[in-house]
């Protein structure tokens, strides 16, 4: 039996420590990783809202763990209440829900996402914002303003329509109830590029959900463009849209596409901060 399979700790060179940890959660220098914790995380991460119950072979395929290691870890997780078992199927233990409850108590989402918003601004040079739905509108709840002299006016608390702009597109694409309400009402025109036909907007929402982001130009304000992506919570529910916006002279169509991966990365980081699982 190997040291790894027996659960024994193996010393890693200092250079390997950062590789073994997720970004922002590196171990302090000189602290050795407990390798078994990584395996436990892999087993727990195999479960999702879409796949709440798994068999041992399914867990093994999802994690890539050796059969004996997977069997032993799962058995111990059941014994400790991290997993529950029914026949040959396993699911996340109900005890974890109790232990996880304090994580969301008093959680200030805006404060939590602040560093991500500022980093997105610094990386792209453009104003970055977080929008949440408020009835038939969206509201800016966090932002970091560009350092460019030419900028799009934006402030925390600003209310905007829920059918125009990339953040609106995101907030509707993953919220069927909101989409039905908005598409069933009047779609006001703000510029020549505002989508005012419900069927065309429905098609645009489907495309947004398929690709995982939205890019719009001059839908709400002439001369302004934006890129946005969705942020989810631990229950895979849409929480907000995060993105960048600015004048079209800088955010050209090509530039918007260039910045899209960075916006999506910020959305994944925000989702992880809220306990969600990014894809």
TAPEWO-V929226 format. One record per residue. N is the residue number from 1. RES is the residue in one letter. SS is DSSP state (~ for helix, > for strand, _ for the rest). D_CENTER is the distance of its C-alpha to the mean C-alpha in Angstrom with 2 decimals. Layout:
N:RES:SS:D_CENTER / N:RES:SS:D_CENTER
This chain:
1:X:_:39.58 / 2:X:_:37.34 / 3:X:~:36.11 / 4:X:~:32.50 / 5:X:~:33.44 / 6:X:~:35.42 / 7:X:_:32.57 / 8:X:_:34.46 / 9:X:_:32.71 / 10:X:_:33.04 / 11:X:_:33.27 / 12:X:_:31.01 / 13:X:_:32.00 / 14:X:~:30.26 / 15:X:~:28.83 / 16:X:~:26.86 / 17:X:~:25.20 / 18:X:~:22.37 / 19:X:~:21.67 / 20:X:~:21.49 / 21:X:_:18.84 / 22:X:_:15.12 / 23:X:_:14.67 / 24:X:_:15.59 / 25:X:_:17.12 / 26:X:_:20.28 / 27:X:_:23.42 / 28:X:_:26.23 / 29:X:_:28.82 / 30:X:_:31.37 / 31:X:_:29.36 / 32:X:_:29.37 / 33:X:_:26.39 / 34:X:_:27.10 / 35:X:~:26.40 / 36:X:~:26.57 / 37:X:~:23.47 / 38:X:~:21.46 / 39:X:~:23.05 / 40:X:~:22.34 / 41:X:~:18.59 / 42:X:~:18.85 / 43:X:~:20.74 / 44:X:~:18.46 / 45:X:~:15.37 / 46:X:_:17.51 / 47:X:_:17.15 / 48:X:_:14.55 / 49:X:_:15.00 / 50:X:_:16.44 / 51:X:_:18.64 / 52:X:_:19.65 / 53:X:_:23.03 / 54:X:>:24.05 / 55:X:_:27.41 / 56:X:~:28.31 / 57:X:~:28.61 / 58:X:~:25.13 / 59:X:~:23.69 / 60:X:~:25.86 / 61:X:~:24.67 / 62:X:~:20.96 / 63:X:~:21.66 / 64:X:_:24.67 / 65:X:_:26.55 / 66:X:_:30.36 / 67:X:~:31.78 / 68:X:~:33.64 / 69:X:~:30.77 / 70:X:~:28.37 / 71:X:~:31.13 / 72:X:~:31.91 / 73:X:~:28.40 / 74:X:~:27.76 / 75:X:~:31.18 / 76:X:~:30.58 / 77:X:~:27.22 / 78:X:~:29.12 / 79:X:~:31.92 / 80:X:~:29.71 / 81:X:_:27.82 / 82:X:_:24.39 / 83:X:>:24.99 / 84:X:>:27.27 / 85:X:>:29.58 / 86:X:>:31.32 / 87:X:_:33.72 / 88:X:_:32.09 / 89:X:>:28.54 / 90:X:>:26.09 / 91:X:>:23.14 / 92:X:>:21.20 / 93:X:_:23.90 / 94:X:~:24.18 / 95:X:~:25.00 / 96:X:~:21.44 / 97:X:~:20.52 / 98:X:~:23.28 / 99:X:~:22.32 / 100:X:~:18.66 / 101:X:~:19.81 / 102:X:~:20.64 / 103:X:~:17.09 / 104:X:~:16.21 / 105:X:_:19.76 / 106:X:_:20.16 / 107:X:_:16.56 / 108:X:_:16.35 / 109:X:~:12.85 / 110:X:~:14.31 / 111:X:~:15.97 / 112:X:~:13.10 / 113:X:~:11.03 / 114:X:~:14.39 / 115:X:~:14.61 / 116:X:~:11.44 / 117:X:~:12.98 / 118:X:~:16.29 / 119:X:~:15.35 / 120:X:~:13.98 / 121:X:~:17.33 / 122:X:~:19.29 / 123:X:~:17.97 / 124:X:~:18.59 / 125:X:_:21.37 / 126:X:_:20.21 / 127:X:>:19.29 / 128:X:>:15.60 / 129:X:>:14.57 / 130:X:>:12.27 / 131:X:>:13.70 / 132:X:>:13.97 / 133:X:>:16.39 / 134:X:>:19.85 / 135:X:_:22.12 / 136:X:_:22.98 / 137:X:>:21.58 / 138:X:>:18.49 / 139:X:>:18.78 / 140:X:>:17.63 / 141:X:>:16.61 / 142:X:>:15.95 / 143:X:>:17.13 / 144:X:>:18.69 / 145:X:_:21.65 / 146:X:_:22.85 / 147:X:_:26.04 / 148:X:_:27.63 / 149:X:_:30.63 / 150:X:_:29.73 / 151:X:_:26.61 / 152:X:_:25.22 / 153:X:_:26.00 / 154:X:_:23.09 / 155:X:_:23.02 / 156:X:_:21.13 / 157:X:_:22.28 / 158:X:_:22.99 / 159:X:>:22.95 / 160:X:>:22.47 / 161:X:>:23.02 / 162:X:_:20.42 / 163:X:_:21.76 / 164:X:_:21.96 / 165:X:_:19.55 / 166:X:~:16.22 / 167:X:~:14.22 / 168:X:~:16.55 / 169:X:~:16.08 / 170:X:~:12.33 / 171:X:~:13.17 / 172:X:~:15.94 / 173:X:~:14.61 / 174:X:_:12.46 / 175:X:_:15.10 / 176:X:~:18.43 / 177:X:~:20.43 / 178:X:~:19.66 / 179:X:~:20.30 / 180:X:~:23.60 / 181:X:~:24.71 / 182:X:~:24.08 / 183:X:~:25.53 / 184:X:_:28.47 / 185:X:_:29.47 / 186:X:_:30.74 / 187:X:_:28.54 / 188:X:_:30.06 / 189:X:_:30.73 / 190:X:_:29.92 / 191:X:_:30.69 / 192:X:_:32.15 / 193:X:_:28.70 / 194:X:_:27.28 / 195:X:_:26.75 / 196:X:_:29.12 / 197:X:_:29.66 / 198:X:~:27.63 / 199:X:~:27.84 / 200:X:~:26.70 / 201:X:~:23.68 / 202:X:~:22.89 / 203:X:~:23.13 / 204:X:~:20.83 / 205:X:~:18.14 / 206:X:~:18.61 / 207:X:~:18.31 / 208:X:~:15.05 / 209:X:~:13.52 / 210:X:~:15.32 / 211:X:~:14.23 / 212:X:_:10.55 / 213:X:_:11.43 / 214:X:>:14.50 / 215:X:>:17.36 / 216:X:>:20.23 / 217:X:>:23.46 / 218:X:_:25.93 / 219:X:_:24.86 / 220:X:_:25.06 / 221:X:_:27.04 / 222:X:_:29.45 / 223:X:_:28.70 / 224:X:>:24.96 / 225:X:>:21.97 / 226:X:>:18.20 / 227:X:>:14.99 / 228:X:>:11.70 / 229:X:>:8.31 / 230:X:>:6.29 / 231:X:>:4.10 / 232:X:>:5.02 / 233:X:_:7.51 / 234:X:_:9.63 / 235:X:_:11.53 / 236:X:_:8.97 / 237:X:_:10.05 / 238:X:>:8.88 / 239:X:>:9.03 / 240:X:>:9.24 / 241:X:>:9.38 / 242:X:>:9.37 / 243:X:>:12.02 / 244:X:>:15.54 / 245:X:>:18.91 / 246:X:>:22.49 / 247:X:>:25.91 / 248:X:_:26.44 / 249:X:_:28.96 / 250:X:_:26.19 / 251:X:_:23.25 / 252:X:_:25.26 / 253:X:~:23.90 / 254:X:~:23.98 / 255:X:~:22.31 / 256:X:~:19.42 / 257:X:~:18.95 / 258:X:~:19.38 / 259:X:~:16.60 / 260:X:~:14.06 / 261:X:~:12.84 / 262:X:~:12.47 / 263:X:~:10.49 / 264:X:~:8.04 / 265:X:~:8.12 / 266:X:~:7.63 / 267:X:~:4.43 / 268:X:~:3.49 / 269:X:~:5.91 / 270:X:~:5.17 / 271:X:~:2.95 / 272:X:~:5.97 / 273:X:~:8.17 / 274:X:_:8.05 / 275:X:_:8.99 / 276:X:_:6.50 / 277:X:_:6.73 / 278:X:_:4.95 / 279:X:_:7.92
